[in-house]
Amino acid sequence: AQIADWRDAATAGGTDDSTTIDDTASLGPRKIAGDLVVNGTLTQTGPLWVTGMVDVNNNATIKAGASLGNTAVPLVADGTIDLSNNVTVTGNGNSGSFVMLLSTSDSSDAIDISNNVTGGMYYASTGTIDVSNNASTTT
C-alpha cells in the first residue's frame, strides 16, 4: 500500500518520458515513463516513480532536497537500479533525511550497488540486492 501511495504522489506531479541528467537538476514529485539515467547531480524534491530502469554512475549524486526537512524521499523503480563508480546517495544534512531507492523488479539483480557507492537506503520488494567492491549503505 505504501508503494502505491508513493506512486500516486509522484504521478500527481506530472509525467515525463525517459530522462537523462548530465549536469544538475531538481526533480520531484514526478513519474518517469521509461528510464532514468543520472550522470550528474539529481536533487530529489519529492517522490519519483520510474517505470523502467535507473542507472546512476561515474561520480553522480542523488540527494534529498533541502525543502524536505528531516524526512526521507523515495525513488521507486519498476525495473532494476544500478549504481556504480563513486556514486553518492545522501540526505540534505538534516537528521532523518535520506533517499530510499526501491525496486519492484523480481530480478536477481533488482538493485546492484558497486564500486565505491556510498549512502542511501535500499529495498528490493521482490528481487535481490547485490552490494560489492567497497560499496556502503546508510545504517
N, CA, C and O atoms as a GROMACS GRO file, in nm:
protein
  556
    1ALA      N    1   0.082  -0.119   0.000
    1ALA     CA    2   0.000   0.000   0.000
    1ALA      C    3   0.087   0.126   0.000
    1ALA      O    4   0.053   0.225  -0.065
    2GLN      N    5   0.200   0.122   0.074
    2GLN     CA    6   0.288   0.238   0.081
    2GLN      C    7   0.349   0.268  -0.056
    2GLN      O    8   0.360   0.384  -0.095
    3ILE      N    9   0.388   0.164  -0.129
    3ILE     CA   10   0.446   0.184  -0.263
    3ILE      C   11   0.342   0.248  -0.355
    3ILE      O   12   0.375   0.337  -0.433
    4ALA      N   13   0.218   0.204  -0.347
    4ALA     CA   14   0.111   0.263  -0.428
    4ALA      C   15   0.092   0.410  -0.393
    4ALA      O   16   0.069   0.492  -0.482
    5ASP      N   17   0.100   0.444  -0.265
    5ASP     CA   18   0.088   0.584  -0.223
    5ASP      C   19   0.202   0.669  -0.281
    5ASP      O   20   0.178   0.781  -0.326
    6TRP      N   21   0.325   0.617  -0.279
    6TRP     CA   22   0.438   0.690  -0.335
    6TRP      C   23   0.422   0.709  -0.487
    6TRP      O   24   0.453   0.815  -0.541
    7ARG      N   25   0.373   0.604  -0.554
    7ARG     CA   26   0.349   0.614  -0.699
    7ARG      C   27   0.243   0.721  -0.727
    7ARG      O   28   0.257   0.801  -0.820
    8ASP      N   29   0.137   0.723  -0.648
    8ASP     CA   30   0.031   0.822  -0.667
    8ASP      C   31   0.085   0.964  -0.645
    8ASP      O   32   0.054   1.054  -0.722
    9ALA      N   33   0.165   0.982  -0.541
    9ALA     CA   34   0.222   1.114  -0.512
    9ALA      C   35   0.314   1.159  -0.626
    9ALA      O   36   0.313   1.276  -0.664
   10ALA      N   37   0.394   1.067  -0.679
   10ALA     CA   38   0.482   1.100  -0.791
   10ALA      C   39   0.403   1.138  -0.915
   10ALA      O   40   0.435   1.236  -0.982
   11THR      N   41   0.300   1.061  -0.946
   11THR     CA   42   0.217   1.085  -1.063
   11THR      C   43   0.145   1.220  -1.054
   11THR      O   44   0.124   1.285  -1.156
   12ALA      N   45   0.108   1.260  -0.933
   12ALA     CA   46   0.039   1.389  -0.914
   12ALA      C   47   0.126   1.506  -0.960
   12ALA      O   48   0.073   1.613  -0.992
   13GLY      N   49   0.259   1.488  -0.962
   13GLY     CA   50   0.349   1.595  -1.006
   13GLY      C   51   0.365   1.603  -1.157
   13GLY      O   52   0.431   1.694  -1.207
   14GLY      N   53   0.307   1.508  -1.230
   14GLY     CA   54   0.317   1.506  -1.376
   14GLY      C   55   0.406   1.392  -1.423
   14GLY      O   56   0.468   1.322  -1.343
   15THR      N   57   0.409   1.374  -1.555
   15THR     CA   58   0.482   1.262  -1.615
   15THR      C   59   0.577   1.311  -1.723
   15THR      O   60   0.541   1.396  -1.804
   16ASP      N   61   0.698   1.256  -1.722
   16ASP     CA   62   0.798   1.280  -1.826
   16ASP      C   63   0.832   1.148  -1.892
   16ASP      O   64   0.810   1.041  -1.835
   17ASP      N   65   0.886   1.155  -2.014
   17ASP     CA   66   0.940   1.036  -2.080
   17ASP      C   67   1.076   1.006  -2.018
   17ASP      O   68   1.118   1.074  -1.925
   18SER      N   69   1.144   0.904  -2.070
   18SER     CA   70   1.278   0.871  -2.023
   18SER      C   71   1.361   0.998  -2.006
   18SER      O   72   1.354   1.088  -2.089
   19THR      N   73   1.440   1.004  -1.898
   19THR     CA   74   1.511   1.125  -1.862
   19THR      C   75   1.658   1.095  -1.833
   19THR      O   76   1.690   0.998  -1.765
   20THR      N   77   1.747   1.181  -1.887
   20THR     CA   78   1.889   1.172  -1.857
   20THR      C   79   1.934   1.304  -1.796
   20THR      O   80   1.907   1.411  -1.850
   21ILE      N   81   2.002   1.296  -1.682
   21ILE     CA   82   2.053   1.414  -1.614
   21ILE      C   83   2.205   1.410  -1.625
   21ILE      O   84   2.271   1.327  -1.562
   22ASP      N   85   2.261   1.501  -1.704
   22ASP     CA   86   2.405   1.506  -1.724
   22ASP      C   87   2.473   1.612  -1.639
   22ASP      O   88   2.592   1.600  -1.610
   23ASP      N   89   2.400   1.714  -1.597
   23ASP     CA   90   2.458   1.820  -1.515
   23ASP      C   91   2.390   1.820  -1.379
   23ASP      O   92   2.407   1.726  -1.302
   24THR      N   93   2.314   1.924  -1.349
   24THR     CA   94   2.245   1.938  -1.222
   24THR      C   95   2.097   1.961  -1.249
   24THR      O   96   2.061   2.042  -1.333
   25ALA      N   97   2.011   1.888  -1.176
   25ALA     CA   98   1.868   1.905  -1.193
   25ALA      C   99   1.796   1.874  -1.063
   25ALA      O  100   1.842   1.793  -0.983
   26SER      N  101   1.682   1.940  -1.042
   26SER     CA  102   1.592   1.910  -0.932
   26SER      C  103   1.468   1.845  -0.992
   26SER      O  104   1.418   1.889  -1.096
   27LEU      N  105   1.420   1.741  -0.926
   27LEU     CA  106   1.308   1.666  -0.983
   27LEU      C  107   1.225   1.606  -0.871
   27LEU      O  108   1.279   1.549  -0.776
   28GLY      N  109   1.093   1.617  -0.883
   28GLY     CA  110   1.001   1.553  -0.792
   28GLY      C  111   0.898   1.652  -0.739
   28GLY      O  112   0.926   1.771  -0.730
   29PRO      N  113   0.781   1.606  -0.706
   29PRO     CA  114   0.732   1.472  -0.737
   29PRO      C  115   0.713   1.456  -0.888
   29PRO      O  116   0.675   1.550  -0.957
   30ARG      N  117   0.740   1.335  -0.939
   30ARG     CA  118   0.735   1.313  -1.083
   30ARG      C  119   0.731   1.165  -1.115
   30ARG      O  120   0.795   1.084  -1.048
   31LYS      N  121   0.655   1.129  -1.218
   31LYS     CA  122   0.657   0.995  -1.275
   31LYS      C  123   0.740   1.003  -1.403
   31LYS      O  124   0.722   1.093  -1.484
   32ILE      N  125   0.831   0.908  -1.420
   32ILE     CA  126   0.910   0.899  -1.543
   32ILE      C  127   0.867   0.771  -1.613
   32ILE      O  128   0.895   0.661  -1.566
   33ALA      N  129   0.801   0.788  -1.726
   33ALA     CA  130   0.752   0.674  -1.804
   33ALA      C  131   0.866   0.627  -1.895
   33ALA      O  132   0.874   0.666  -2.011
   34GLY      N  133   0.952   0.545  -1.841
   34GLY     CA  134   1.071   0.499  -1.911
   34GLY      C  135   1.185   0.490  -1.813
   34GLY      O  136   1.165   0.456  -1.696
   35ASP      N  137   1.306   0.520  -1.860
   35ASP     CA  138   1.427   0.504  -1.779
   35ASP      C  139   1.476   0.638  -1.724
   35ASP      O  140   1.446   0.744  -1.779
   36LEU      N  141   1.552   0.630  -1.614
   36LEU     CA  142   1.618   0.746  -1.557
   36LEU      C  143   1.768   0.718  -1.552
   36LEU      O  144   1.811   0.619  -1.494
   37VAL      N  145   1.847   0.806  -1.615
   37VAL     CA  146   1.992   0.795  -1.614
   37VAL      C  147   2.046   0.921  -1.548
   37VAL      O  148   2.013   1.032  -1.589
   38VAL      N  149   2.131   0.904  -1.446
   38VAL     CA  150   2.189   1.018  -1.376
   38VAL      C  151   2.341   1.011  -1.390
   38VAL      O  152   2.405   0.918  -1.340
   39ASN      N  153   2.397   1.110  -1.459
   39ASN     CA  154   2.541   1.122  -1.475
   39ASN      C  155   2.594   1.246  -1.405
   39ASN      O  156   2.715   1.273  -1.407
   40GLY      N  157   2.507   1.323  -1.342
   40GLY     CA  158   2.543   1.447  -1.274
   40GLY      C  159   2.487   1.445  -1.133
   40GLY      O  160   2.506   1.349  -1.060
   41THR      N  161   2.419   1.554  -1.095
   41THR     CA  162   2.361   1.566  -0.962
   41THR      C  163   2.210   1.581  -0.972
   41THR      O  164   2.160   1.674  -1.035
   42LEU      N  165   2.138   1.490  -0.909
   42LEU     CA  166   1.993   1.494  -0.900
   42LEU      C  167   1.955   1.531  -0.758
   42LEU      O  168   1.986   1.458  -0.664
   43THR      N  169   1.886   1.646  -0.743
   43THR     CA  170   1.830   1.683  -0.615
   43THR      C  171   1.683   1.642  -0.620
   43THR      O  172   1.605   1.694  -0.699
   44GLN      N  173   1.648   1.548  -0.535
   44GLN     CA  174   1.513   1.494  -0.535
   44GLN      C  175   1.426   1.577  -0.442
   44GLN      O  176   1.450   1.581  -0.321
   45THR      N  177   1.324   1.644  -0.498
   45THR     CA  178   1.239   1.734  -0.421
   45THR      C  179   1.102   1.674  -0.389
   45THR      O  180   1.015   1.742  -0.335
   46GLY      N  181   1.084   1.548  -0.422
   46GLY     CA  182   0.960   1.476  -0.394
   46GLY      C  183   0.974   1.335  -0.446
   46GLY      O  184   1.077   1.300  -0.505
   47PRO      N  185   0.872   1.252  -0.426
   47PRO     CA  186   0.879   1.114  -0.471
   47PRO      C  187   0.897   1.104  -0.623
   47PRO      O  188   0.842   1.183  -0.699
   48LEU      N  189   0.976   1.005  -0.665
   48LEU     CA  190   0.993   0.974  -0.807
   48LEU      C  191   0.949   0.830  -0.830
   48LEU      O  192   0.977   0.741  -0.750
   49TRP      N  193   0.878   0.810  -0.942
   49TRP     CA  194   0.841   0.675  -0.984
   49TRP      C  195   0.892   0.657  -1.126
   49TRP      O  196   0.850   0.729  -1.218
   50VAL      N  197   0.981   0.562  -1.144
   50VAL     CA  198   1.040   0.532  -1.274
   50VAL      C  199   0.984   0.398  -1.320
   50VAL      O  200   1.001   0.297  -1.252
   51THR      N  201   0.916   0.396  -1.436
   51THR     CA  202   0.855   0.272  -1.482
   51THR      C  203   0.957   0.178  -1.546
   51THR      O  204   0.928   0.060  -1.566
   52GLY      N  205   1.074   0.228  -1.578
   52GLY     CA  206   1.181   0.147  -1.636
   52GLY      C  207   1.293   0.128  -1.536
   52GLY      O  208   1.270   0.111  -1.416
   53MET      N  209   1.416   0.131  -1.588
   53MET     CA  210   1.533   0.111  -1.503
   53MET      C  211   1.596   0.244  -1.462
   53MET      O  212   1.572   0.347  -1.525
   54VAL      N  213   1.677   0.240  -1.356
   54VAL     CA  214   1.751   0.355  -1.307
   54VAL      C  215   1.900   0.321  -1.316
   54VAL      O  216   1.944   0.217  -1.266
   55ASP      N  217   1.977   0.409  -1.380
   55ASP     CA  218   2.121   0.389  -1.396
   55ASP      C  219   2.192   0.516  -1.346
   55ASP      O  220   2.174   0.624  -1.402
   56VAL      N  221   2.274   0.502  -1.240
   56VAL     CA  222   2.345   0.615  -1.181
   56VAL      C  223   2.492   0.575  -1.171
   56VAL      O  224   2.525   0.474  -1.108
   57ASN      N  225   2.581   0.653  -1.234
   57ASN     CA  226   2.721   0.612  -1.231
   57ASN      C  227   2.818   0.726  -1.249
   57ASN      O  228   2.780   0.841  -1.274
   58ASN      N  229   2.946   0.693  -1.236
   58ASN     CA  230   3.057   0.783  -1.264
   58ASN      C  231   3.050   0.916  -1.189
   58ASN      O  232   3.035   1.022  -1.249
   59ASN      N  233   3.063   0.907  -1.056
   59ASN     CA  234   3.068   1.024  -0.969
   59ASN      C  235   2.938   1.102  -0.959
   59ASN      O  236   2.939   1.218  -0.917
   60ALA      N  237   2.827   1.043  -0.996
   60ALA     CA  238   2.697   1.110  -0.987
   60ALA      C  239   2.650   1.115  -0.841
   60ALA      O  240   2.699   1.041  -0.756
   61THR      N  241   2.554   1.204  -0.815
   61THR     CA  242   2.498   1.221  -0.681
   61THR      C  243   2.346   1.228  -0.689
   61THR      O  244   2.290   1.293  -0.776
   62ILE      N  245   2.281   1.159  -0.596
   62ILE     CA  246   2.137   1.178  -0.573
   62ILE      C  247   2.125   1.225  -0.429
   62ILE      O  248   2.175   1.161  -0.337
   63LYS      N  249   2.056   1.339  -0.410
   63LYS     CA  250   2.042   1.391  -0.275
   63LYS      C  251   1.900   1.441  -0.251
   63LYS      O  252   1.829   1.478  -0.344
   64ALA      N  253   1.861   1.441  -0.125
   64ALA     CA  254   1.730   1.492  -0.086
   64ALA      C  255   1.734   1.644  -0.087
   64ALA      O  256   1.831   1.706  -0.045
   65GLY      N  257   1.627   1.704  -0.136
   65GLY     CA  258   1.617   1.849  -0.140
   65GLY      C  259   1.605   1.910  -0.002
   65GLY      O  260   1.546   1.849   0.088
   66ALA      N  261   1.659   2.029   0.015
   66ALA     CA  262   1.656   2.098   0.144
   66ALA      C  263   1.514   2.123   0.192
   66ALA      O  264   1.488   2.121   0.312
   67SER      N  265   1.420   2.145   0.099
   67SER     CA  266   1.282   2.176   0.136
   67SER      C  267   1.211   2.058   0.203
   67SER      O  268   1.104   2.075   0.261
   68LEU      N  269   1.270   1.938   0.196
   68LEU     CA  270   1.208   1.820   0.256
   68LEU      C  271   1.231   1.812   0.406
   68LEU      O  272   1.171   1.729   0.474
   69GLY      N  273   1.318   1.897   0.457
   69GLY     CA  274   1.344   1.896   0.601
   69GLY      C  275   1.407   1.766   0.646
   69GLY      O  276   1.502   1.718   0.585
   70ASN      N  277   1.352   1.709   0.755
   70ASN     CA  278   1.410   1.588   0.811
   70ASN      C  279   1.332   1.462   0.772
   70ASN      O  280   1.320   1.370   0.853
   71THR      N  281   1.281   1.457   0.650
   71THR     CA  282   1.207   1.341   0.604
   71THR      C  283   1.283   1.268   0.494
   71THR      O  284   1.374   1.323   0.432
   72ALA      N  285   1.244   1.144   0.471
   72ALA     CA  286   1.301   1.064   0.364
   72ALA      C  287   1.223   1.088   0.236
   72ALA      O  288   1.108   1.132   0.238
   73VAL      N  289   1.288   1.060   0.123
   73VAL     CA  290   1.222   1.075  -0.006
   73VAL      C  291   1.246   0.946  -0.087
   73VAL      O  292   1.360   0.902  -0.098
   74PRO      N  293   1.140   0.886  -0.144
   74PRO     CA  294   1.157   0.761  -0.216
   74PRO      C  295   1.177   0.780  -0.367
   74PRO      O  296   1.123   0.872  -0.428
   75LEU      N  297   1.257   0.691  -0.424
   75LEU     CA  298   1.269   0.675  -0.568
   75LEU      C  299   1.229   0.530  -0.595
   75LEU      O  300   1.303   0.438  -0.563
   76VAL      N  301   1.111   0.512  -0.655
   76VAL     CA  302   1.056   0.379  -0.682
   76VAL      C  303   1.079   0.346  -0.829
   76VAL      O  304   1.042   0.423  -0.917
   77ALA      N  305   1.141   0.230  -0.856
   77ALA     CA  306   1.164   0.186  -0.994
   77ALA      C  307   1.096   0.052  -1.016
   77ALA      O  308   1.108  -0.040  -0.934
   78ASP      N  309   1.025   0.040  -1.127
   78ASP     CA  310   0.966  -0.089  -1.163
   78ASP      C  311   1.071  -0.181  -1.223
   78ASP      O  312   1.054  -0.303  -1.221
   79GLY      N  313   1.178  -0.124  -1.276
   79GLY     CA  314   1.288  -0.202  -1.332
   79GLY      C  315   1.403  -0.209  -1.234
   79GLY      O  316   1.385  -0.184  -1.114
   80THR      N  317   1.520  -0.243  -1.284
   80THR     CA  318   1.637  -0.257  -1.200
   80THR      C  319   1.698  -0.120  -1.167
   80THR      O  320   1.674  -0.021  -1.236
   81ILE      N  321   1.777  -0.117  -1.060
   81ILE     CA  322   1.851   0.002  -1.020
   81ILE      C  323   1.998  -0.036  -1.016
   81ILE      O  324   2.037  -0.132  -0.949
   82ASP      N  325   2.080   0.038  -1.089
   82ASP     CA  326   2.223   0.010  -1.096
   82ASP      C  327   2.300   0.136  -1.058
   82ASP      O  328   2.291   0.238  -1.125
   83LEU      N  329   2.378   0.128  -0.949
   83LEU     CA  330   2.461   0.238  -0.904
   83LEU      C  331   2.606   0.190  -0.901
   83LEU      O  332   2.637   0.087  -0.840
   84SER      N  333   2.696   0.266  -0.967
   84SER     CA  334   2.836   0.223  -0.969
   84SER      C  335   2.931   0.340  -0.990
   84SER      O  336   2.892   0.447  -1.036
   85ASN      N  337   3.056   0.316  -0.954
   85ASN     CA  338   3.166   0.408  -0.978
   85ASN      C  339   3.152   0.541  -0.905
   85ASN      O  340   3.127   0.645  -0.966
   86ASN      N  341   3.170   0.536  -0.773
   86ASN     CA  342   3.179   0.656  -0.689
   86ASN      C  343   3.050   0.738  -0.680
   86ASN      O  344   3.056   0.860  -0.667
   87VAL      N  345   2.936   0.674  -0.687
   87VAL     CA  346   2.807   0.741  -0.671
   87VAL      C  347   2.785   0.772  -0.522
   87VAL      O  348   2.821   0.692  -0.435
   88THR      N  349   2.726   0.889  -0.494
   88THR     CA  350   2.689   0.927  -0.359
   88THR      C  351   2.537   0.946  -0.352
   88THR      O  352   2.478   1.014  -0.436
   89VAL      N  353   2.476   0.883  -0.252
   89VAL     CA  354   2.332   0.900  -0.225
   89VAL      C  355   2.323   0.955  -0.084
   89VAL      O  356   2.370   0.893   0.011
   90THR      N  357   2.262   1.073  -0.071
   90THR     CA  358   2.270   1.141   0.058
   90THR      C  359   2.141   1.219   0.091
   90THR      O  360   2.060   1.249   0.003
   91GLY      N  361   2.126   1.249   0.217
   91GLY     CA  362   2.017   1.335   0.262
   91GLY      C  363   2.055   1.480   0.240
   91GLY      O  364   2.145   1.512   0.161
   92ASN      N  365   1.986   1.568   0.310
   92ASN     CA  366   2.010   1.712   0.293
   92ASN      C  367   2.083   1.775   0.411
   92ASN      O  368   2.093   1.898   0.421
   93GLY      N  369   2.134   1.692   0.501
   93GLY     CA  370   2.205   1.743   0.617
   93GLY      C  371   2.121   1.743   0.744
   93GLY      O  372   2.177   1.752   0.853
   94ASN      N  373   1.990   1.734   0.732
   94ASN     CA  374   1.903   1.728   0.849
   94ASN      C  375   1.895   1.584   0.901
   94ASN      O  376   1.898   1.489   0.823
   95SER      N  377   1.886   1.569   1.031
   95SER     CA  378   1.870   1.437   1.091
   95SER      C  379   1.744   1.372   1.036
   95SER      O  380   1.639   1.436   1.031
   96GLY      N  381   1.752   1.247   0.995
   96GLY     CA  382   1.637   1.176   0.941
   96GLY      C  383   1.615   1.195   0.793
   96GLY      O  384   1.521   1.139   0.737
   97SER      N  385   1.700   1.273   0.728
   97SER     CA  386   1.687   1.296   0.584
   97SER      C  387   1.772   1.194   0.508
   97SER      O  388   1.891   1.178   0.535
   98PHE      N  389   1.708   1.125   0.414
   98PHE     CA  390   1.781   1.032   0.329
   98PHE      C  391   1.698   1.002   0.204
   98PHE      O  392   1.579   1.033   0.199
   99VAL      N  393   1.763   0.943   0.105
   99VAL     CA  394   1.695   0.897  -0.016
   99VAL      C  395   1.684   0.746  -0.007
   99VAL      O  396   1.782   0.677   0.021
  100MET      N  397   1.563   0.693  -0.031
  100MET     CA  398   1.542   0.549  -0.036
  100MET      C  399   1.517   0.507  -0.180
  100MET      O  400   1.425   0.557  -0.244
  101LEU      N  401   1.599   0.417  -0.230
  101LEU     CA  402   1.581   0.364  -0.364
  101LEU      C  403   1.518   0.226  -0.352
  101LEU      O  404   1.571   0.138  -0.285
  102LEU      N  405   1.403   0.209  -0.418
  102LEU     CA  406   1.323   0.088  -0.406
  102LEU      C  407   1.297   0.031  -0.544
  102LEU      O  408   1.250   0.103  -0.632
  103SER      N  409   1.326  -0.097  -0.563
  103SER     CA  410   1.296  -0.164  -0.690
  103SER      C  411   1.188  -0.268  -0.668
  103SER      O  412   1.195  -0.346  -0.572
  104THR      N  413   1.089  -0.270  -0.758
  104THR     CA  414   0.986  -0.373  -0.753
  104THR      C  415   1.016  -0.485  -0.853
  104THR      O  416   0.934  -0.575  -0.871
  105SER      N  417   1.133  -0.481  -0.917
  105SER     CA  418   1.174  -0.585  -1.011
  105SER      C  419   1.198  -0.716  -0.937
  105SER      O  420   1.246  -0.717  -0.824
  106ASP      N  421   1.162  -0.829  -1.002
  106ASP     CA  422   1.188  -0.959  -0.941
  106ASP      C  423   1.322  -1.017  -0.988
  106ASP      O  424   1.346  -1.137  -0.972
  107SER      N  425   1.406  -0.935  -1.046
  107SER     CA  426   1.537  -0.977  -1.096
  107SER      C  427   1.630  -1.019  -0.982
  107SER      O  428   1.617  -0.971  -0.869
  108SER      N  429   1.723  -1.108  -1.013
  108SER     CA  430   1.824  -1.146  -0.914
  108SER      C  431   1.921  -1.030  -0.889
  108SER      O  432   1.996  -1.033  -0.792
  109ASP      N  433   1.921  -0.930  -0.976
  109ASP     CA  434   1.997  -0.806  -0.956
  109ASP      C  435   1.902  -0.687  -0.960
  109ASP      O  436   1.924  -0.592  -1.035
  110ALA      N  437   1.795  -0.692  -0.880
  110ALA     CA  438   1.698  -0.582  -0.879
  110ALA      C  439   1.767  -0.451  -0.846
  110ALA      O  440   1.736  -0.347  -0.903
  111ILE      N  441   1.862  -0.458  -0.751
  111ILE     CA  442   1.944  -0.342  -0.717
  111ILE      C  443   2.090  -0.389  -0.714
  111ILE      O  444   2.124  -0.484  -0.644
  112ASP      N  445   2.174  -0.321  -0.789
  112ASP     CA  446   2.317  -0.352  -0.794
  112ASP      C  447   2.394  -0.229  -0.749
  112ASP      O  448   2.387  -0.124  -0.814
  113ILE      N  449   2.468  -0.242  -0.639
  113ILE     CA  450   2.543  -0.131  -0.580
  113ILE      C  451   2.690  -0.172  -0.578
  113ILE      O  452   2.726  -0.268  -0.510
  114SER      N  453   2.775  -0.099  -0.653
  114SER     CA  454   2.914  -0.144  -0.661
  114SER      C  455   3.013  -0.029  -0.681
  114SER      O  456   2.974   0.083  -0.715
  115ASN      N  457   3.139  -0.059  -0.661
  115ASN     CA  458   3.250   0.031  -0.691
  115ASN      C  459   3.241   0.165  -0.619
  115ASN      O  460   3.225   0.270  -0.682
  116ASN      N  461   3.252   0.160  -0.487
  116ASN     CA  462   3.264   0.280  -0.405
  116ASN      C  463   3.138   0.365  -0.396
  116ASN      O  464   3.147   0.486  -0.374
  117VAL      N  465   3.022   0.308  -0.413
  117VAL     CA  466   2.896   0.380  -0.390
  117VAL      C  467   2.882   0.400  -0.239
  117VAL      O  468   2.911   0.309  -0.161
  118THR      N  469   2.838   0.519  -0.197
  118THR     CA  470   2.818   0.546  -0.055
  118THR      C  471   2.679   0.602  -0.029
  118THR      O  472   2.623   0.674  -0.111
  119GLY      N  473   2.625   0.567   0.086
  119GLY     CA  474   2.499   0.621   0.135
  119GLY      C  475   2.377   0.558   0.074
  119GLY      O  476   2.385   0.465  -0.006
  120GLY      N  477   2.262   0.610   0.115
  120GLY     CA  478   2.134   0.565   0.065
  120GLY      C  479   2.076   0.451   0.145
  120GLY      O  480   2.145   0.381   0.219
  121MET      N  481   1.946   0.435   0.128
  121MET     CA  482   1.874   0.322   0.185
  121MET      C  483   1.812   0.249   0.066
  121MET      O  484   1.761   0.313  -0.026
  122TYR      N  485   1.815   0.116   0.067
  122TYR     CA  486   1.773   0.038  -0.048
  122TYR      C  487   1.675  -0.071  -0.006
  122TYR      O  488   1.686  -0.129   0.102
  123TYR      N  489   1.577  -0.098  -0.096
  123TYR     CA  490   1.480  -0.204  -0.069
  123TYR      C  491   1.439  -0.266  -0.202
  123TYR      O  492   1.400  -0.196  -0.296
  124ALA      N  493   1.448  -0.398  -0.210
  124ALA     CA  494   1.401  -0.473  -0.326
  124ALA      C  495   1.281  -0.555  -0.280
  124ALA      O  496   1.297  -0.653  -0.206
  125SER      N  497   1.162  -0.516  -0.323
  125SER     CA  498   1.041  -0.579  -0.269
  125SER      C  499   1.023  -0.723  -0.313
  125SER      O  500   0.964  -0.802  -0.239
  126THR      N  501   1.072  -0.761  -0.432
  126THR     CA  502   1.057  -0.899  -0.478
  126THR      C  503   1.184  -0.956  -0.539
  126THR      O  504   1.187  -1.075  -0.573
  127GLY      N  505   1.289  -0.877  -0.553
  127GLY     CA  506   1.416  -0.923  -0.609
  127GLY      C  507   1.524  -0.923  -0.503
  127GLY      O  508   1.495  -0.925  -0.383
  128THR      N  509   1.648  -0.920  -0.548
  128THR     CA  510   1.760  -0.919  -0.454
  128THR      C  511   1.848  -0.797  -0.475
  128THR      O  512   1.841  -0.730  -0.578
  129ILE      N  513   1.932  -0.770  -0.375
  129ILE     CA  514   2.025  -0.658  -0.379
  129ILE      C  515   2.167  -0.715  -0.375
  129ILE      O  516   2.198  -0.800  -0.291
  130ASP      N  517   2.251  -0.668  -0.466
  130ASP     CA  518   2.390  -0.709  -0.470
  130ASP      C  519   2.477  -0.589  -0.435
  130ASP      O  520   2.472  -0.487  -0.504
  131VAL      N  521   2.556  -0.600  -0.327
  131VAL     CA  522   2.646  -0.495  -0.282
  131VAL      C  523   2.789  -0.548  -0.294
  131VAL      O  524   2.821  -0.652  -0.237
  132SER      N  525   2.875  -0.475  -0.368
  132SER     CA  526   3.011  -0.526  -0.389
  132SER      C  527   3.112  -0.412  -0.409
  132SER      O  528   3.074  -0.297  -0.430
  133ASN      N  529   3.239  -0.447  -0.403
  133ASN     CA  530   3.351  -0.357  -0.435
  133ASN      C  531   3.348  -0.225  -0.359
  133ASN      O  532   3.335  -0.119  -0.420
  134ASN      N  533   3.359  -0.231  -0.227
  134ASN     CA  534   3.371  -0.113  -0.142
  134ASN      C  535   3.247  -0.025  -0.136
  134ASN      O  536   3.258   0.092  -0.101
  135ALA      N  537   3.131  -0.077  -0.170
  135ALA     CA  538   3.008   0.000  -0.159
  135ALA      C  539   2.959  -0.005  -0.014
  135ALA      O  540   2.981  -0.104   0.057
  136SER      N  541   2.892   0.103   0.030
  136SER     CA  542   2.836   0.106   0.164
  136SER      C  543   2.704   0.180   0.161
  136SER      O  544   2.684   0.271   0.081
  137THR      N  545   2.613   0.140   0.250
  137THR     CA  546   2.480   0.200   0.254
  137THR      C  547   2.459   0.271   0.387
  137THR      O  548   2.542   0.261   0.477
  138THR      N  549   2.348   0.342   0.399
  138THR     CA  550   2.313   0.408   0.523
  138THR      C  551   2.275   0.302   0.625
  138THR      O  552   2.206   0.205   0.592
  139THR      N  553   2.318   0.319   0.749
  139THR     CA  554   2.284   0.222   0.853
  139THR      C  555   2.192   0.285   0.954
  139THR      O  556   2.151   0.220   1.050
   0.00000   0.00000   0.00000
